[in-house]
Amino acid sequence: MQPQTDSAQRAAPGSQGRSRRVRRSALLWALIALAFYLSFILMTLVRGWK
């Protein structure tokens, strides 16, 4: 049985930069979603104190 290799090593030469961009954009969208989530929690708490 052959050892498993990383898919980036098997992929085409230009795909490493593409995977890096995809990872960065996924992280950016996750941070945006987290900001919305936390802001809605904060709004709920602020409205509850009034």
Buried (B, 14 or more C-beta within 10 A) or exposed (E): EEEEEEEEEEEEEEEEEEEEEEEEEEEEEEEEEEEEEEEEEEEEEEEEEE
